[in-house]
Every structure is written in structure tokens, then in C-alpha cells.
Amino acid sequence: MVNRYRGEVALMVEGRALPMRLTLGALAELEDAFSVENLPALGERFAAGRLSARDITRILAAGLRGAGGTLATDEVAALPFDGGLNGAIAAAIALLDVTFAPAGERAEVRPPSPPVA
């Protein structure tokens, strides 16, 4: 179960909620991956809103590992995300929001709507 008060967000994969959390170690991993010197620079990088597919994959992988997962970044890239690309992007944005947004300013992120049959 995902606990947003602990900074956790779910990544939905084939109907399963995989918990993600950006721990200090996960944030250090992202600082290294994005070649930034500190957390404010990392936050500014994400706030710019120009995230590539590689960026989204790195964020999701670090979040999964921060919550205790063991998937490598390339394995995360191959996951069948619920909601496809939109589902992956929404999960990454929710994770960044719960990590960087001041309490009280966090947007309520809803999972993508299921496809209409």
C-alpha cells in the first residue's frame, strides 16, 4: 500500500500499484544522473518541465528503488505501464510533486482514466 504522507506514490503496472519514493539515496542517484550539484538544482531541472523519455525512466527507476524495488533503469523502461506513456508521465510528476512541492501546495494527482471500450 502506498503512503503519500511518507512521500510515496504508486506506479501502476498491469493493475498492480508499485510503490515509489525519492529517498535521500534516490535523490543522490538523480543528482548524479542529471549532473547537478545539489537538491535545489535538481528541483529547478524538473521544474523546467522539459523531461525526456529517458528522464521519466530515470525518475521512475530511482523512485522504485527508493521504495525498496530492485529493477534496473532499462527494466523499468520496458514495463507495461497502466495508461501507457501518459500513466508513466503522471506517476513521475506525482512523485516529483510529493517530493518537492511545499506541503499544502501539492496537487492531487489522479491516475489516468482507463481506455473506453
Backbone atoms as SQL, in Angstrom:
CREATE TABLE atoms (id INTEGER PRIMARY KEY, chain TEXT, resi INTEGER, resn TEXT, atom TEXT, x REAL, y REAL, z REAL);
INSERT INTO atoms VALUES
  (1, 'A', 1, 'MET', 'N', 0.835, -1.175, 0.000),
  (2, 'A', 1, 'MET', 'CA', 0.000, 0.000, 0.000),
  (3, 'A', 1, 'MET', 'C', 0.888, 1.249, 0.000),
  (4, 'A', 2, 'VAL', 'N', 0.473, 2.254, -0.719),
  (5, 'A', 2, 'VAL', 'CA', 1.233, 3.492, -0.872),
  (6, 'A', 2, 'VAL', 'C', 0.813, 4.484, 0.216),
  (7, 'A', 3, 'ASN', 'N', 1.796, 5.125, 0.842),
  (8, 'A', 3, 'ASN', 'CA', 1.544, 6.090, 1.899),
  (9, 'A', 3, 'ASN', 'C', 2.062, 7.455, 1.455),
  (10, 'A', 4, 'ARG', 'N', 1.160, 8.336, 0.999),
  (11, 'A', 4, 'ARG', 'CA', 1.572, 9.661, 0.498),
  (12, 'A', 4, 'ARG', 'C', 2.196, 10.516, 1.590),
  (13, 'A', 5, 'TYR', 'N', 1.851, 10.263, 2.855),
  (14, 'A', 5, 'TYR', 'CA', 2.445, 11.039, 3.943),
  (15, 'A', 5, 'TYR', 'C', 3.929, 10.716, 4.119),
  (16, 'A', 6, 'ARG', 'N', 4.344, 9.576, 3.630),
  (17, 'A', 6, 'ARG', 'CA', 5.766, 9.211, 3.641),
  (18, 'A', 6, 'ARG', 'C', 6.445, 9.610, 2.341),
  (19, 'A', 7, 'GLY', 'N', 5.704, 10.243, 1.440),
  (20, 'A', 7, 'GLY', 'CA', 6.271, 10.643, 0.163),
  (21, 'A', 7, 'GLY', 'C', 6.204, 9.556, -0.884),
  (22, 'A', 8, 'GLU', 'N', 5.311, 8.598, -0.689),
  (23, 'A', 8, 'GLU', 'CA', 5.180, 7.500, -1.650),
  (24, 'A', 8, 'GLU', 'C', 4.099, 7.786, -2.679),
  (25, 'A', 9, 'VAL', 'N', 4.317, 7.266, -3.856),
  (26, 'A', 9, 'VAL', 'CA', 3.393, 7.371, -4.979),
  (27, 'A', 9, 'VAL', 'C', 3.367, 6.013, -5.655),
  (28, 'A', 10, 'ALA', 'N', 2.237, 5.678, -6.254),
  (29, 'A', 10, 'ALA', 'CA', 2.128, 4.386, -6.944),
  (30, 'A', 10, 'ALA', 'C', 2.451, 4.528, -8.422),
  (31, 'A', 11, 'LEU', 'N', 3.185, 3.564, -8.926),
  (32, 'A', 11, 'LEU', 'CA', 3.363, 3.389, -10.362),
  (33, 'A', 11, 'LEU', 'C', 2.507, 2.182, -10.725),
  (34, 'A', 12, 'MET', 'N', 1.497, 2.397, -11.554),
  (35, 'A', 12, 'MET', 'CA', 0.568, 1.326, -11.889),
  (36, 'A', 12, 'MET', 'C', 1.104, 0.540, -13.088),
  (37, 'A', 13, 'VAL', 'N', 1.292, -0.764, -12.867),
  (38, 'A', 13, 'VAL', 'CA', 1.798, -1.669, -13.894),
  (39, 'A', 13, 'VAL', 'C', 0.922, -2.915, -13.882),
  (40, 'A', 14, 'GLU', 'N', 0.209, -3.106, -14.976),
  (41, 'A', 14, 'GLU', 'CA', -0.687, -4.259, -15.121),
  (42, 'A', 14, 'GLU', 'C', -1.615, -4.428, -13.920),
  (43, 'A', 15, 'GLY', 'N', -2.192, -3.315, -13.472),
  (44, 'A', 15, 'GLY', 'CA', -3.142, -3.344, -12.372),
  (45, 'A', 15, 'GLY', 'C', -2.530, -3.434, -10.988),
  (46, 'A', 16, 'ARG', 'N', -1.213, -3.478, -10.900),
  (47, 'A', 16, 'ARG', 'CA', -0.529, -3.532, -9.606),
  (48, 'A', 16, 'ARG', 'C', 0.062, -2.164, -9.286),
  (49, 'A', 17, 'ALA', 'N', -0.072, -1.765, -8.029),
  (50, 'A', 17, 'ALA', 'CA', 0.498, -0.496, -7.574),
  (51, 'A', 17, 'ALA', 'C', 1.895, -0.752, -7.023),
  (52, 'A', 18, 'LEU', 'N', 2.908, -0.329, -7.756),
  (53, 'A', 18, 'LEU', 'CA', 4.290, -0.452, -7.302),
  (54, 'A', 18, 'LEU', 'C', 4.660, 0.834, -6.568),
  (55, 'A', 19, 'PRO', 'N', 5.061, 0.740, -5.290),
  (56, 'A', 19, 'PRO', 'CA', 5.375, 1.966, -4.549),
  (57, 'A', 19, 'PRO', 'C', 6.687, 2.589, -5.020),
  (58, 'A', 20, 'MET', 'N', 6.682, 3.915, -5.031),
  (59, 'A', 20, 'MET', 'CA', 7.885, 4.688, -5.355),
  (60, 'A', 20, 'MET', 'C', 8.075, 5.742, -4.276),
  (61, 'A', 21, 'ARG', 'N', 9.331, 6.055, -3.992),
  (62, 'A', 21, 'ARG', 'CA', 9.646, 7.106, -3.028),
  (63, 'A', 21, 'ARG', 'C', 11.039, 7.620, -3.326),
  (64, 'A', 22, 'LEU', 'N', 11.191, 8.936, -3.321),
  (65, 'A', 22, 'LEU', 'CA', 12.512, 9.520, -3.549),
  (66, 'A', 22, 'LEU', 'C', 13.179, 9.768, -2.202),
  (67, 'A', 23, 'THR', 'N', 13.897, 8.750, -1.748),
  (68, 'A', 23, 'THR', 'CA', 14.694, 8.857, -0.524),
  (69, 'A', 23, 'THR', 'C', 15.914, 9.717, -0.812),
  (70, 'A', 24, 'LEU', 'N', 16.676, 9.996, 0.238),
  (71, 'A', 24, 'LEU', 'CA', 17.902, 10.766, 0.045),
  (72, 'A', 24, 'LEU', 'C', 18.845, 10.052, -0.917),
  (73, 'A', 25, 'GLY', 'N', 18.923, 8.728, -0.802),
  (74, 'A', 25, 'GLY', 'CA', 19.774, 7.962, -1.719),
  (75, 'A', 25, 'GLY', 'C', 19.275, 8.031, -3.150),
  (76, 'A', 26, 'ALA', 'N', 17.950, 7.960, -3.331),
  (77, 'A', 26, 'ALA', 'CA', 17.383, 8.052, -4.671),
  (78, 'A', 26, 'ALA', 'C', 17.618, 9.441, -5.257),
  (79, 'A', 27, 'LEU', 'N', 17.514, 10.468, -4.425),
  (80, 'A', 27, 'LEU', 'CA', 17.767, 11.830, -4.901),
  (81, 'A', 27, 'LEU', 'C', 19.241, 12.005, -5.276),
  (82, 'A', 28, 'ALA', 'N', 20.136, 11.403, -4.506),
  (83, 'A', 28, 'ALA', 'CA', 21.566, 11.456, -4.846),
  (84, 'A', 28, 'ALA', 'C', 21.810, 10.766, -6.182),
  (85, 'A', 29, 'GLU', 'N', 21.111, 9.656, -6.411),
  (86, 'A', 29, 'GLU', 'CA', 21.210, 8.953, -7.693),
  (87, 'A', 29, 'GLU', 'C', 20.764, 9.861, -8.837),
  (88, 'A', 30, 'LEU', 'N', 19.675, 10.607, -8.625),
  (89, 'A', 30, 'LEU', 'CA', 19.185, 11.512, -9.666),
  (90, 'A', 30, 'LEU', 'C', 20.110, 12.707, -9.861),
  (91, 'A', 31, 'GLU', 'N', 20.705, 13.226, -8.778),
  (92, 'A', 31, 'GLU', 'CA', 21.688, 14.304, -8.927),
  (93, 'A', 31, 'GLU', 'C', 22.816, 13.857, -9.849),
  (94, 'A', 32, 'ASP', 'N', 23.273, 12.645, -9.640),
  (95, 'A', 32, 'ASP', 'CA', 24.351, 12.099, -10.471),
  (96, 'A', 32, 'ASP', 'C', 23.881, 11.890, -11.913),
  (97, 'A', 33, 'ALA', 'N', 22.694, 11.311, -12.078),
  (98, 'A', 33, 'ALA', 'CA', 22.175, 11.033, -13.424),
  (99, 'A', 33, 'ALA', 'C', 21.953, 12.315, -14.227),
  (100, 'A', 34, 'PHE', 'N', 21.547, 13.394, -13.547),
  (101, 'A', 34, 'PHE', 'CA', 21.255, 14.645, -14.243),
  (102, 'A', 34, 'PHE', 'C', 22.401, 15.654, -14.145),
  (103, 'A', 35, 'SER', 'N', 23.531, 15.228, -13.582),
  (104, 'A', 35, 'SER', 'CA', 24.734, 16.067, -13.482),
  (105, 'A', 35, 'SER', 'C', 24.459, 17.423, -12.847),
  (106, 'A', 36, 'VAL', 'N', 23.791, 17.396, -11.695),
  (107, 'A', 36, 'VAL', 'CA', 23.562, 18.628, -10.939),
  (108, 'A', 36, 'VAL', 'C', 24.257, 18.493, -9.591),
  (109, 'A', 37, 'GLU', 'N', 24.568, 19.625, -8.979),
  (110, 'A', 37, 'GLU', 'CA', 25.369, 19.641, -7.757),
  (111, 'A', 37, 'GLU', 'C', 24.575, 19.511, -6.467),
  (112, 'A', 38, 'ASN', 'N', 23.267, 19.865, -6.486),
  (113, 'A', 38, 'ASN', 'CA', 22.525, 19.878, -5.232),
  (114, 'A', 38, 'ASN', 'C', 21.024, 19.722, -5.479),
  (115, 'A', 39, 'LEU', 'N', 20.279, 19.595, -4.387),
  (116, 'A', 39, 'LEU', 'CA', 18.834, 19.395, -4.495),
  (117, 'A', 39, 'LEU', 'C', 18.102, 20.577, -5.127),
  (118, 'A', 40, 'PRO', 'N', 18.434, 21.838, -4.767),
  (119, 'A', 40, 'PRO', 'CA', 17.754, 22.940, -5.447),
  (120, 'A', 40, 'PRO', 'C', 17.957, 22.907, -6.968),
  (121, 'A', 41, 'ALA', 'N', 19.156, 22.564, -7.413),
  (122, 'A', 41, 'ALA', 'CA', 19.418, 22.477, -8.854),
  (123, 'A', 41, 'ALA', 'C', 18.610, 21.344, -9.475),
  (124, 'A', 42, 'LEU', 'N', 18.473, 20.243, -8.739),
  (125, 'A', 42, 'LEU', 'CA', 17.668, 19.126, -9.238),
  (126, 'A', 42, 'LEU', 'C', 16.207, 19.551, -9.356),
  (127, 'A', 43, 'GLY', 'N', 15.689, 20.216, -8.331),
  (128, 'A', 43, 'GLY', 'CA', 14.308, 20.707, -8.369),
  (129, 'A', 43, 'GLY', 'C', 14.078, 21.681, -9.511),
  (130, 'A', 44, 'GLU', 'N', 15.035, 22.573, -9.742),
  (131, 'A', 44, 'GLU', 'CA', 14.927, 23.531, -10.852),
  (132, 'A', 44, 'GLU', 'C', 14.925, 22.811, -12.191),
  (133, 'A', 45, 'ARG', 'N', 15.745, 21.789, -12.297),
  (134, 'A', 45, 'ARG', 'CA', 15.806, 20.997, -13.541),
  (135, 'A', 45, 'ARG', 'C', 14.446, 20.392, -13.850),
  (136, 'A', 46, 'PHE', 'N', 13.803, 19.852, -12.818),
  (137, 'A', 46, 'PHE', 'CA', 12.494, 19.234, -13.025),
  (138, 'A', 46, 'PHE', 'C', 11.410, 20.281, -13.243),
  (139, 'A', 47, 'ALA', 'N', 11.509, 21.415, -12.561),
  (140, 'A', 47, 'ALA', 'CA', 10.503, 22.469, -12.688),
  (141, 'A', 47, 'ALA', 'C', 10.485, 23.076, -14.086),
  (142, 'A', 48, 'ALA', 'N', 11.577, 22.931, -14.832),
  (143, 'A', 48, 'ALA', 'CA', 11.636, 23.471, -16.190),
  (144, 'A', 48, 'ALA', 'C', 10.602, 22.810, -17.096),
  (145, 'A', 49, 'GLY', 'N', 10.146, 21.603, -16.719),
  (146, 'A', 49, 'GLY', 'CA', 9.077, 20.950, -17.461),
  (147, 'A', 49, 'GLY', 'C', 9.484, 20.294, -18.761),
  (148, 'A', 50, 'ARG', 'N', 10.756, 20.188, -19.016),
  (149, 'A', 50, 'ARG', 'CA', 11.226, 19.566, -20.257),
  (150, 'A', 50, 'ARG', 'C', 11.867, 18.229, -19.937),
  (151, 'A', 51, 'LEU', 'N', 11.029, 17.241, -19.735),
  (152, 'A', 51, 'LEU', 'CA', 11.511, 15.914, -19.390),
  (153, 'A', 51, 'LEU', 'C', 11.451, 15.003, -20.609),
  (154, 'A', 52, 'SER', 'N', 12.537, 14.320, -20.859),
  (155, 'A', 52, 'SER', 'CA', 12.587, 13.359, -21.958),
  (156, 'A', 52, 'SER', 'C', 12.091, 12.004, -21.460),
  (157, 'A', 53, 'ALA', 'N', 11.915, 11.088, -22.379),
  (158, 'A', 53, 'ALA', 'CA', 11.529, 9.720, -22.005),
  (159, 'A', 53, 'ALA', 'C', 12.611, 9.111, -21.112),
  (160, 'A', 54, 'ARG', 'N', 13.860, 9.394, -21.404),
  (161, 'A', 54, 'ARG', 'CA', 14.972, 8.906, -20.579),
  (162, 'A', 54, 'ARG', 'C', 14.891, 9.495, -19.170),
  (163, 'A', 55, 'ASP', 'N', 14.520, 10.786, -19.067),
  (164, 'A', 55, 'ASP', 'CA', 14.368, 11.426, -17.762),
  (165, 'A', 55, 'ASP', 'C', 13.261, 10.747, -16.957),
  (166, 'A', 56, 'ILE', 'N', 12.122, 10.518, -17.594),
  (167, 'A', 56, 'ILE', 'CA', 10.983, 9.880, -16.919),
  (168, 'A', 56, 'ILE', 'C', 11.397, 8.494, -16.427),
  (169, 'A', 57, 'THR', 'N', 12.089, 7.747, -17.265),
  (170, 'A', 57, 'THR', 'CA', 12.539, 6.410, -16.886),
  (171, 'A', 57, 'THR', 'C', 13.474, 6.465, -15.684),
  (172, 'A', 58, 'ARG', 'N', 14.403, 7.395, -15.679),
  (173, 'A', 58, 'ARG', 'CA', 15.338, 7.526, -14.551),
  (174, 'A', 58, 'ARG', 'C', 14.605, 7.892, -13.262),
  (175, 'A', 59, 'ILE', 'N', 13.644, 8.802, -13.357),
  (176, 'A', 59, 'ILE', 'CA', 12.878, 9.217, -12.177),
  (177, 'A', 59, 'ILE', 'C', 12.086, 8.037, -11.620),
  (178, 'A', 60, 'LEU', 'N', 11.390, 7.324, -12.497),
  (179, 'A', 60, 'LEU', 'CA', 10.605, 6.167, -12.053),
  (180, 'A', 60, 'LEU', 'C', 11.499, 5.100, -11.441),
  (181, 'A', 61, 'ALA', 'N', 12.624, 4.813, -12.071),
  (182, 'A', 61, 'ALA', 'CA', 13.536, 3.778, -11.563),
  (183, 'A', 61, 'ALA', 'C', 14.094, 4.169, -10.197),
  (184, 'A', 62, 'ALA', 'N', 14.506, 5.418, -10.044),
  (185, 'A', 62, 'ALA', 'CA', 15.031, 5.868, -8.749),
  (186, 'A', 62, 'ALA', 'C', 13.943, 5.798, -7.687),
  (187, 'A', 63, 'GLY', 'N', 12.713, 6.166, -8.053),
  (188, 'A', 63, 'GLY', 'CA', 11.605, 6.101, -7.108),
  (189, 'A', 63, 'GLY', 'C', 11.279, 4.683, -6.685),
  (190, 'A', 64, 'LEU', 'N', 11.298, 3.764, -7.636),
  (191, 'A', 64, 'LEU', 'CA', 11.052, 2.356, -7.307),
  (192, 'A', 64, 'LEU', 'C', 12.141, 1.821, -6.382),
  (193, 'A', 65, 'ARG', 'N', 13.387, 2.131, -6.694),
  (194, 'A', 65, 'ARG', 'CA', 14.493, 1.672, -5.853),
  (195, 'A', 65, 'ARG', 'C', 14.438, 2.336, -4.472),
  (196, 'A', 66, 'GLY', 'N', 14.027, 3.607, -4.423),
  (197, 'A', 66, 'GLY', 'CA', 13.898, 4.303, -3.147),
  (198, 'A', 66, 'GLY', 'C', 12.870, 3.662, -2.231),
  (199, 'A', 67, 'ALA', 'N', 11.885, 2.998, -2.828),
  (200, 'A', 67, 'ALA', 'CA', 10.847, 2.305, -2.059),
  (201, 'A', 67, 'ALA', 'C', 11.197, 0.835, -1.842),
  (202, 'A', 68, 'GLY', 'N', 12.406, 0.429, -2.219),
  (203, 'A', 68, 'GLY', 'CA', 12.847, -0.935, -1.972),
  (204, 'A', 68, 'GLY', 'C', 12.830, -1.861, -3.166),
  (205, 'A', 69, 'GLY', 'N', 12.433, -1.363, -4.338),
  (206, 'A', 69, 'GLY', 'CA', 12.450, -2.183, -5.548),
  (207, 'A', 69, 'GLY', 'C', 13.864, -2.445, -6.019),
  (208, 'A', 70, 'THR', 'N', 13.994, -3.382, -6.927),
  (209, 'A', 70, 'THR', 'CA', 15.330, -3.759, -7.403),
  (210, 'A', 70, 'THR', 'C', 15.487, -3.670, -8.914),
  (211, 'A', 71, 'LEU', 'N', 14.508, -3.112, -9.608),
  (212, 'A', 71, 'LEU', 'CA', 14.573, -3.055, -11.068),
  (213, 'A', 71, 'LEU', 'C', 15.641, -2.075, -11.540),
  (214, 'A', 72, 'ALA', 'N', 16.382, -2.475, -12.553),
  (215, 'A', 72, 'ALA', 'CA', 17.335, -1.589, -13.205),
  (216, 'A', 72, 'ALA', 'C', 16.570, -0.615, -14.093),
  (217, 'A', 73, 'THR', 'N', 17.191, 0.478, -14.424),
  (218, 'A', 73, 'THR', 'CA', 16.540, 1.512, -15.232),
  (219, 'A', 73, 'THR', 'C', 16.053, 0.960, -16.562),
  (220, 'A', 74, 'ASP', 'N', 16.836, 0.118, -17.225),
  (221, 'A', 74, 'ASP', 'CA', 16.392, -0.436, -18.508),
  (222, 'A', 74, 'ASP', 'C', 15.200, -1.380, -18.330),
  (223, 'A', 75, 'GLU', 'N', 15.097, -2.042, -17.193),
  (224, 'A', 75, 'GLU', 'CA', 13.936, -2.893, -16.930),
  (225, 'A', 75, 'GLU', 'C', 12.681, -2.047, -16.709),
  (226, 'A', 76, 'VAL', 'N', 12.840, -0.913, -16.050),
  (227, 'A', 76, 'VAL', 'CA', 11.711, -0.001, -15.835),
  (228, 'A', 76, 'VAL', 'C', 11.201, 0.512, -17.175),
  (229, 'A', 77, 'ALA', 'N', 12.109, 0.811, -18.083),
  (230, 'A', 77, 'ALA', 'CA', 11.718, 1.317, -19.410),
  (231, 'A', 77, 'ALA', 'C', 10.851, 0.325, -20.173),
  (232, 'A', 78, 'ALA', 'N', 10.992, -0.947, -19.873),
  (233, 'A', 78, 'ALA', 'CA', 10.245, -1.985, -20.589),
  (234, 'A', 78, 'ALA', 'C', 8.931, -2.371, -19.911),
  (235, 'A', 79, 'LEU', 'N', 8.596, -1.762, -18.777),
  (236, 'A', 79, 'LEU', 'CA', 7.369, -2.128, -18.074),
  (237, 'A', 79, 'LEU', 'C', 6.120, -1.721, -18.858),
  (238, 'A', 80, 'PRO', 'N', 5.056, -2.522, -18.774),
  (239, 'A', 80, 'PRO', 'CA', 3.785, -2.168, -19.413),
  (240, 'A', 80, 'PRO', 'C', 2.949, -1.289, -18.477),
  (241, 'A', 81, 'PHE', 'N', 3.209, 0.010, -18.474),
  (242, 'A', 81, 'PHE', 'CA', 2.541, 0.944, -17.572),
  (243, 'A', 81, 'PHE', 'C', 1.051, 1.014, -17.865),
  (244, 'A', 82, 'ASP', 'N', 0.241, 0.996, -16.812),
  (245, 'A', 82, 'ASP', 'CA', -1.184, 1.253, -16.987),
  (246, 'A', 82, 'ASP', 'C', -1.316, 2.692, -17.495),
  (247, 'A', 83, 'GLY', 'N', -2.097, 2.891, -18.513),
  (248, 'A', 83, 'GLY', 'CA', -2.225, 4.218, -19.100),
  (249, 'A', 83, 'GLY', 'C', -1.118, 4.544, -20.079),
  (250, 'A', 84, 'GLY', 'N', -0.234, 3.589, -20.357),
  (251, 'A', 84, 'GLY', 'CA', 0.835, 3.791, -21.330),
  (252, 'A', 84, 'GLY', 'C', 1.765, 4.929, -20.937),
  (253, 'A', 85, 'LEU', 'N', 2.185, 5.687, -21.916),
  (254, 'A', 85, 'LEU', 'CA', 3.105, 6.794, -21.689),
  (255, 'A', 85, 'LEU', 'C', 2.504, 7.813, -20.728),
  (256, 'A', 86, 'ASN', 'N', 1.210, 8.106, -20.893),
  (257, 'A', 86, 'ASN', 'CA', 0.556, 9.073, -20.001),
  (258, 'A', 86, 'ASN', 'C', 0.590, 8.604, -18.553),
  (259, 'A', 87, 'GLY', 'N', 0.406, 7.310, -18.338),
  (260, 'A', 87, 'GLY', 'CA', 0.454, 6.764, -16.986),
  (261, 'A', 87, 'GLY', 'C', 1.829, 6.905, -16.369),
  (262, 'A', 88, 'ALA', 'N', 2.870, 6.652, -17.161),
  (263, 'A', 88, 'ALA', 'CA', 4.242, 6.781, -16.676),
  (264, 'A', 88, 'ALA', 'C', 4.564, 8.240, -16.349),
  (265, 'A', 89, 'ILE', 'N', 4.177, 9.142, -17.227),
  (266, 'A', 89, 'ILE', 'CA', 4.433, 10.568, -17.006),
  (267, 'A', 89, 'ILE', 'C', 3.694, 11.056, -15.772),
  (268, 'A', 90, 'ALA', 'N', 2.419, 10.675, -15.622),
  (269, 'A', 90, 'ALA', 'CA', 1.628, 11.098, -14.462),
  (270, 'A', 90, 'ALA', 'C', 2.257, 10.605, -13.164),
  (271, 'A', 91, 'ALA', 'N', 2.757, 9.371, -13.162),
  (272, 'A', 91, 'ALA', 'CA', 3.389, 8.821, -11.957),
  (273, 'A', 91, 'ALA', 'C', 4.677, 9.573, -11.625),
  (274, 'A', 92, 'ALA', 'N', 5.485, 9.885, -12.644),
  (275, 'A', 92, 'ALA', 'CA', 6.737, 10.611, -12.412),
  (276, 'A', 92, 'ALA', 'C', 6.443, 12.016, -11.875),
  (277, 'A', 93, 'ILE', 'N', 5.460, 12.689, -12.447),
  (278, 'A', 93, 'ILE', 'CA', 5.106, 14.035, -11.991),
  (279, 'A', 93, 'ILE', 'C', 4.570, 13.991, -10.564),
  (280, 'A', 94, 'ALA', 'N', 3.740, 12.996, -10.251),
  (281, 'A', 94, 'ALA', 'CA', 3.214, 12.858, -8.895),
  (282, 'A', 94, 'ALA', 'C', 4.343, 12.630, -7.903),
  (283, 'A', 95, 'LEU', 'N', 5.334, 11.840, -8.288),
  (284, 'A', 95, 'LEU', 'CA', 6.474, 11.561, -7.420),
  (285, 'A', 95, 'LEU', 'C', 7.292, 12.830, -7.174),
  (286, 'A', 96, 'LEU', 'N', 7.548, 13.593, -8.223),
  (287, 'A', 96, 'LEU', 'CA', 8.280, 14.850, -8.067),
  (288, 'A', 96, 'LEU', 'C', 7.485, 15.832, -7.229),
  (289, 'A', 97, 'ASP', 'N', 6.177, 15.864, -7.436),
  (290, 'A', 97, 'ASP', 'CA', 5.327, 16.784, -6.702),
  (291, 'A', 97, 'ASP', 'C', 5.345, 16.475, -5.212),
  (292, 'A', 98, 'VAL', 'N', 5.165, 15.217, -4.864),
  (293, 'A', 98, 'VAL', 'CA', 5.127, 14.854, -3.446),
  (294, 'A', 98, 'VAL', 'C', 6.495, 15.056, -2.796),
  (295, 'A', 99, 'THR', 'N', 7.555, 15.018, -3.568),
  (296, 'A', 99, 'THR', 'CA', 8.907, 15.192, -3.038),
  (297, 'A', 99, 'THR', 'C', 9.295, 16.661, -2.918),
  (298, 'A', 100, 'PHE', 'N', 8.980, 17.484, -3.928),
  (299, 'A', 100, 'PHE', 'CA', 9.483, 18.850, -3.980),
  (300, 'A', 100, 'PHE', 'C', 8.472, 19.937, -3.644),
  (301, 'A', 101, 'ALA', 'N', 7.184, 19.700, -3.818),
  (302, 'A', 101, 'ALA', 'CA', 6.199, 20.754, -3.576),
  (303, 'A', 101, 'ALA', 'C', 6.041, 20.978, -2.076),
  (304, 'A', 102, 'PRO', 'N', 5.942, 22.233, -1.660),
  (305, 'A', 102, 'PRO', 'CA', 5.701, 22.502, -0.240),
  (306, 'A', 102, 'PRO', 'C', 4.372, 21.878, 0.189),
  (307, 'A', 103, 'ALA', 'N', 4.321, 21.403, 1.422),
  (308, 'A', 103, 'ALA', 'CA', 3.078, 20.823, 1.936),
  (309, 'A', 103, 'ALA', 'C', 1.967, 21.854, 1.793),
  (310, 'A', 104, 'GLY', 'N', 0.805, 21.419, 1.420),
  (311, 'A', 104, 'GLY', 'CA', -0.323, 22.318, 1.212),
  (312, 'A', 104, 'GLY', 'C', -0.416, 22.829, -0.208),
  (313, 'A', 105, 'GLU', 'N', 0.673, 22.727, -0.966),
  (314, 'A', 105, 'GLU', 'CA', 0.663, 23.162, -2.359),
  (315, 'A', 105, 'GLU', 'C', 0.707, 21.982, -3.309),
  (316, 'A', 106, 'ARG', 'N', 0.645, 20.782, -2.768),
  (317, 'A', 106, 'ARG', 'CA', 0.723, 19.601, -3.607),
  (318, 'A', 106, 'ARG', 'C', -0.580, 19.402, -4.350),
  (319, 'A', 107, 'ALA', 'N', -0.457, 19.177, -5.628),
  (320, 'A', 107, 'ALA', 'CA', -1.631, 18.912, -6.457),
  (321, 'A', 107, 'ALA', 'C', -2.105, 17.491, -6.204),
  (322, 'A', 108, 'GLU', 'N', -3.389, 17.298, -6.271),
  (323, 'A', 108, 'GLU', 'CA', -3.937, 15.948, -6.165),
  (324, 'A', 108, 'GLU', 'C', -3.848, 15.331, -7.544),
  (325, 'A', 109, 'VAL', 'N', -3.002, 14.338, -7.671),
  (326, 'A', 109, 'VAL', 'CA', -2.780, 13.688, -8.957),
  (327, 'A', 109, 'VAL', 'C', -3.669, 12.484, -9.048),
  (328, 'A', 110, 'ARG', 'N', -4.414, 12.383, -10.107),
  (329, 'A', 110, 'ARG', 'CA', -5.298, 11.252, -10.324),
  (330, 'A', 110, 'ARG', 'C', -4.693, 10.338, -11.360),
  (331, 'A', 111, 'PRO', 'N', -4.904, 9.027, -11.193),
  (332, 'A', 111, 'PRO', 'CA', -4.382, 8.113, -12.205),
  (333, 'A', 111, 'PRO', 'C', -5.085, 8.332, -13.534),
  (334, 'A', 112, 'PRO', 'N', -4.458, 7.947, -14.620),
  (335, 'A', 112, 'PRO', 'CA', -5.091, 8.121, -15.935),
  (336, 'A', 112, 'PRO', 'C', -6.382, 7.310, -16.007),
  (337, 'A', 113, 'SER', 'N', -7.318, 7.817, -16.764),
  (338, 'A', 113, 'SER', 'CA', -8.583, 7.121, -16.943),
  (339, 'A', 113, 'SER', 'C', -8.367, 5.866, -17.762),
  (340, 'A', 114, 'PRO', 'N', -9.115, 4.798, -17.439),
  (341, 'A', 114, 'PRO', 'CA', -8.978, 3.589, -18.257),
  (342, 'A', 114, 'PRO', 'C', -9.518, 3.836, -19.649),
  (343, 'A', 115, 'PRO', 'N', -9.002, 3.098, -20.634),
  (344, 'A', 115, 'PRO', 'CA', -9.484, 3.281, -22.001),
  (345, 'A', 115, 'PRO', 'C', -10.958, 2.897, -22.096),
  (346, 'A', 116, 'VAL', 'N', -11.648, 3.601, -22.955),
  (347, 'A', 116, 'VAL', 'CA', -13.068, 3.344, -23.177),
  (348, 'A', 116, 'VAL', 'C', -13.200, 2.246, -24.223),
  (349, 'A', 117, 'ALA', 'N', -14.001, 1.255, -23.899),
  (350, 'A', 117, 'ALA', 'CA', -14.166, 0.123, -24.834),
  (351, 'A', 117, 'ALA', 'C', -15.158, 0.430, -25.908);
